[in-house]
Amino acid sequence: MARTISVLKWENEAEVEDAVHDIKAEMDRGGGLSKDTERAMQHSFLVADADLADHFLRQVRKYVPEALHYFEEQGGGA
């Protein structure tokens, strides 16, 4: 049975920063992102408005640069 993942459209910078915190916590625990988390975060990144997507990439670069590769392939590079 397929798992349902909750996908979020970020509405503000605080939600973006919470997402980056979650990414960092998962990376610290397991050395990478689960496929479910990866897909959910990539979707949130893709549907975010441009300013929040840029903020997300800046926060990832600053706090968890080892996770950047999960999002560069999705059009990142700001």
C-alpha positions in Angstrom: 0.0 0.0 0.0 1.4 3.4 -1.0 2.1 5.9 1.8 0.4 9.3 1.6 2.7 12.2 2.3 1.6 15.6 3.3 2.7 18.3 0.9 2.9 21.9 1.9 2.8 25.1 -0.1 5.0 27.5 1.8 3.1 30.7 2.7 5.9 32.6 4.4 9.6 32.5 5.3 8.9 30.9 8.7 7.4 27.9 6.9 10.5 27.7 4.7 12.8 27.8 7.7 10.8 25.1 9.4 11.2 22.9 6.3 15.0 23.5 6.3 15.1 22.7 10.0 13.3 19.4 9.2 15.7 18.6 6.4 18.7 19.3 8.6 17.3 17.1 11.4 16.6 14.2 9.0 20.1 14.6 7.4 21.7 14.6 10.8 19.8 11.4 11.8 20.2 9.4 8.7 22.8 11.0 6.4 20.2 11.7 3.8 16.5 12.3 3.1 14.0 9.6 2.8 12.3 9.3 -0.6 9.0 10.6 1.0 10.7 13.6 2.5 12.7 14.3 -0.7 9.5 14.2 -2.9 7.5 16.3 -0.5 10.2 19.0 -0.2 10.9 19.0 -3.9 7.1 19.5 -4.6 7.0 22.3 -2.0 10.0 23.9 -3.6 8.5 23.6 -7.1 5.1 25.2 -6.2 6.6 27.9 -4.0 6.5 31.5 -5.2 9.9 32.7 -6.5 10.9 34.7 -3.4 10.2 31.8 -1.1 12.0 29.3 -3.4 15.0 31.6 -3.4 14.8 31.9 0.4 14.7 28.2 0.7 17.8 27.7 -1.5 19.7 30.3 0.5 18.7 28.7 3.8 19.7 25.2 2.5 23.1 26.5 1.4 23.6 28.2 4.7 22.4 25.5 7.1 22.5 22.2 5.3 24.6 22.5 2.1 25.0 18.7 1.8 21.2 18.6 1.0 21.5 21.1 -1.9 21.8 18.4 -4.5 18.2 17.2 -3.8 17.0 20.6 -5.1 19.5 21.7 -7.8 18.2 19.1 -10.2 14.7 20.6 -9.7 15.7 23.9 -11.2 17.5 25.4 -8.2 20.5 27.7 -8.6 19.5 31.0 -7.2 
